[in-house]
Amino acid sequence: MKKNYDYIVVGGGSAGSVLGNRLSEDPNNQVLVLEAGRTDSIWDVFIHMPAALTFPIGSRFYDWRYETEPEPHMNNRRVYHGRGKVLGGSGSINGMIFQRGNPMDYERWGKEPGLENWDFAHCLPYFKKTENALDQTDNTFRGHDGPLKLTKGTSKNPLFDTFLTAAKQAGYFLTDDVNGYRQEGFSRFDRNVYRARRLSSARAYLHPVKNRKNLTIRTRSFVRKVVFEGKRAVGVEVQRGRKIETIYAKEIILCGGAINTPQILQLSGIGNSSHLEKLGIDTVHHLPGVGENLQDHLEVYVQFQCKEPVSLQPNLAFWRRPFIGAAWLFLRRGPGASNHFEAGGFARSNEDVQWPNLMFHFLPIAVRYDGTVTAKGHGYQIHIGPMYSDARGHIRIKSKDPKVKPSILFNYLSTDQDRREWVEAIKVARKIMNQKAFDKYNGGEISPGVEVSEDEEILKWVATDGETAYHPSCTAKMGTDEMSVVDPNSMKVYGVEGLRVADASVFPFVTNANIYSPVMMVGEKAADLILGKTPLAPEQTDWYRHQKI
């Protein structure tokens, strides 16, 4: 392996893949992308078949398999957190739901000191740059010549239309595009599935350019720490098998995500000095915000028995798998060709919030992420959770050994706002799912069950049953206050030279939807900042804003 590069990108995930492509567009830039996990082989059914998304999560071959510390407000449960251990990162094992979040999310970012260039007008052109929205004609909000091809679900399952009808009966608006003018409402969702295959950022950005002479991609390359000379980052210490070596570069860009990026920073001597000193790590620069401000989306499944034999439940039978696989492989169709999260929506749980604080995903099957089946015969479910919990957690290393997983604590359900909005969320979900449109199918609520009705009973169930929606973020936030880690105008880590961050950890606040799309937007915008290009001009446009009655 060459020992000197212009840029080393640490992490070949959703943002790292974008940067690997964009930084190597100039043939004079020597770029190395390091991914600790395996390659995303084109023959890997578990990655590329959309419906196989439950298989990689929990597998040591694809997943880092993190767990939180005992969550004090969730019965001291350790909440499982899957993160992608493969080229493409978590975008190679996620649900393929493509959502930007609400424009007001980025207006909120832009109101933070120093983040004026991260409001919606400045982010919109970079969102458009990432995508090729094949099923949308709008040019104001949507892009049509980006690397990531997007499609809407093609399932004809009658439960999807029933769900959308029920949402309308419950008083909610149907919208044409949750990534367009109006997010608030219910719709069929975009997905990063193209020709019946998952299209991760690695497949969209890295694989088409992997033969560039100035781009090197290395998998199974575990970055132990950033190497410094004084306050300047000069390289990374990398382990491949039993071999440990230092690879040098002019610039290091961390794209490890909200867990791995603060872990690497702390291992490298950047973080809270008192914490680092207790572990025997010399402080390169005291940055107390590293690993703090951790945010996520917690969710539950409200599940129902289905009276009619129309759900996808029978496809879980083991004997059907070869036939589903063959239909997907040879014909690009059938149950295997869909991620099945094809409809959902965004709503406000109360009149105090200005934009949607609840996200819904509808699934025409009753099953957990790990494949556990709860319905007898047929079933369906809605995924629901508040989007703007004011609970804050942290990521903190427990050892100077980089192979020791860090301490992770989200503090789920720890605030009055969080608990109040959870009760509201379940009530809204039940309101929709018990509308007249579902009368033909509604065989009764399986989980949590109608006996769970009082507020305290609902919260007790959420504490027992809640799972992450896999959206950890905000642990190396952009900003200018004392807890900020990254300069929003350069992506440079404060206090040192030659080191930048571009991934979900730089979010100041989590957005109100799945975070795959905003992470890629950050990658695109960061590439221009790193290369010193003139940023894309902001696009001033109007979007739907709720007016209080």
Rosetta blueprint (number, residue, H / E / L):
1 M L
2 K L
3 K L
4 N E
5 Y E
6 D E
7 Y E
8 I E
9 V E
10 V E
11 G L
12 G L
13 G L
14 S H
15 A H
16 G H
17 S H
18 V H
19 L H
20 G H
21 N H
22 R H
23 L H
24 S L
25 E L
26 D L
27 P L
28 N L
29 N L
30 Q L
31 V E
32 L E
33 V E
34 L E
35 E L
36 A L
37 G L
38 R E
39 T L
40 D L
41 S L
42 I L
43 W L
44 D L
45 V H
46 F H
47 I H
48 H H
49 M L
50 P H
51 A H
52 A H
53 L H
54 T H
55 F L
56 P L
57 I L
58 G L
59 S L
60 R L
61 F L
62 Y L
63 D E
64 W L
65 R L
66 Y E
67 E E
68 T L
69 E L
70 P L
71 E E
72 P L
73 H L
74 M L
75 N L
76 N L
77 R E
78 R L
79 V L
80 Y E
81 H E
82 G L
83 R L
84 G E
85 K L
86 V E
87 L L
88 G L
89 G H
90 S H
91 G H
92 S H
93 I L
94 N L
95 G L
96 M L
97 I E
98 F L
99 Q L
100 R L
101 G L
102 N L
103 P H
104 M H
105 D H
106 Y H
107 E H
108 R H
109 W H
110 G H
111 K L
112 E L
113 P L
114 G L
115 L L
116 E H
117 N H
118 W H
119 D L
120 F H
121 A H
122 H H
123 C H
124 L H
125 P H
126 Y H
127 F H
128 K H
129 K H
130 T H
131 E E
132 N E
133 A E
134 L L
135 D L
136 Q L
137 T L
138 D L
139 N L
140 T L
141 F L
142 R L
143 G L
144 H E
145 D L
146 G L
147 P L
148 L E
149 K E
150 L E
151 T E
152 K E
153 G L
154 T L
155 S L
156 K L
157 N L
158 P H
159 L H
160 F H
161 D H
162 T H
163 F H
164 L H
165 T H
166 A H
167 A H
168 K H
169 Q H
170 A L
171 G L
172 Y L
173 F L
174 L E
175 T L
176 D L
177 D L
178 V L
179 N L
180 G L
181 Y L
182 R L
183 Q L
184 E L
185 G E
186 F E
187 S E
188 R E
189 F L
190 D E
191 R E
192 N L
193 V E
194 Y E
195 R L
196 A L
197 R E
198 R E
199 L L
200 S L
201 S H
202 A H
203 R H
204 A H
205 Y H
206 L H
207 H H
208 P H
209 V H
210 K L
211 N L
212 R L
213 K L
214 N L
215 L E
216 T E
217 I E
218 R E
219 T L
220 R L
221 S L
222 F E
223 V E
224 R E
225 K E
226 V E
227 V E
228 F E
229 E E
230 G L
231 K L
232 R E
233 A E
234 V E
235 G E
236 V E
237 E E
238 V E
239 Q E
240 R E
241 G L
242 R L
243 K E
244 I E
245 E E
246 T E
247 I E
248 Y E
249 A E
250 K E
251 E E
252 I E
253 I E
254 L E
255 C L
256 G L
257 G H
258 A H
259 I H
260 N H
261 T H
262 P H
263 Q H
264 I H
265 L H
266 Q H
267 L H
268 S L
269 G L
270 I E
271 G E
272 N L
273 S H
274 S H
275 H H
276 L H
277 E H
278 K H
279 L L
280 G L
281 I L
282 D L
283 T L
284 V L
285 H E
286 H E
287 L L
288 P L
289 G L
290 V L
291 G L
292 E L
293 N L
294 L E
295 Q E
296 D L
297 H L
298 L E
299 E E
300 V E
301 Y E
302 V E
303 Q E
304 F E
305 Q E
306 C E
307 K L
308 E L
309 P L
310 V L
311 S L
312 L L
313 Q H
314 P H
315 N H
316 L H
317 A L
318 F H
319 W H
320 R H
321 R H
322 P H
323 F H
324 I H
325 G H
326 A H
327 A H
328 W H
329 L H
330 F H
331 L H
332 R L
333 R L
334 G L
335 P H
336 G H
337 A H
338 S L
339 N L
340 H L
341 F L
342 E L
343 A E
344 G E
345 G E
346 F E
347 A E
348 R L
349 S L
350 N L
351 E L
352 D L
353 V L
354 Q L
355 W L
356 P L
357 N L
358 L E
359 M E
360 F E
361 H E
362 F E
363 L E
364 P L
365 I L
366 A L
367 V E
368 R L
369 Y L
370 D L
371 G L
372 T L
373 V E
374 T L
375 A L
376 K L
377 G L
378 H L
379 G E
380 Y E
381 Q E
382 I E
383 H E
384 I E
385 G E
386 P E
387 M L
388 Y L
389 S L
390 D L
391 A L
392 R L
393 G E
394 H E
395 I E
396 R E
397 I L
398 K L
399 S L
400 K L
401 D L
402 P L
403 K L
404 V L
405 K L
406 P L
407 S E
408 I E
409 L E
410 F L
411 N L
412 Y L
413 L L
414 S L
415 T L
416 D H
417 Q H
418 D H
419 R H
420 R H
421 E H
422 W H
423 V H
424 E H
425 A H
426 I H
427 K H
428 V H
429 A H
430 R H
431 K H
432 I H
433 M H
434 N L
435 Q L
436 K H
437 A H
438 F H
439 D L
440 K L
441 Y L
442 N E
443 G E
444 G E
445 E E
446 I E
447 S E
448 P L
449 G L
450 V L
451 E L
452 V L
453 S L
454 E L
455 D H
456 E H
457 E H
458 I H
459 L H
460 K H
461 W H
462 V H
463 A H
464 T H
465 D H
466 G L
467 E E
468 T E
469 A L
470 Y L
471 H L
472 P L
473 S E
474 C L
475 T L
476 A L
477 K L
478 M E
479 G L
480 T L
481 D L
482 E L
483 M L
484 S L
485 V L
486 V E
487 D L
488 P L
489 N L
490 S L
491 M L
492 K E
493 V E
494 Y L
495 G L
496 V L
497 E E
498 G L
499 L E
500 R E
501 V E
502 A L
503 D L
504 A H
505 S H
506 V H
507 F L
508 P L
509 F L
510 V L
511 T L
512 N L
513 A L
514 N L
515 I L
516 Y H
517 S H
518 P H
519 V H
520 M H
521 M H
522 V H
523 G H
524 E H
525 K H
526 A H
527 A H
528 D H
529 L H
530 I H
531 L H
532 G L
533 K L
534 T L
535 P L
536 L L
537 A L
538 P L
539 E L
540 Q L
541 T L
542 D L
543 W L
544 Y L
545 R L
546 H L
547 Q L
548 K L
549 I L
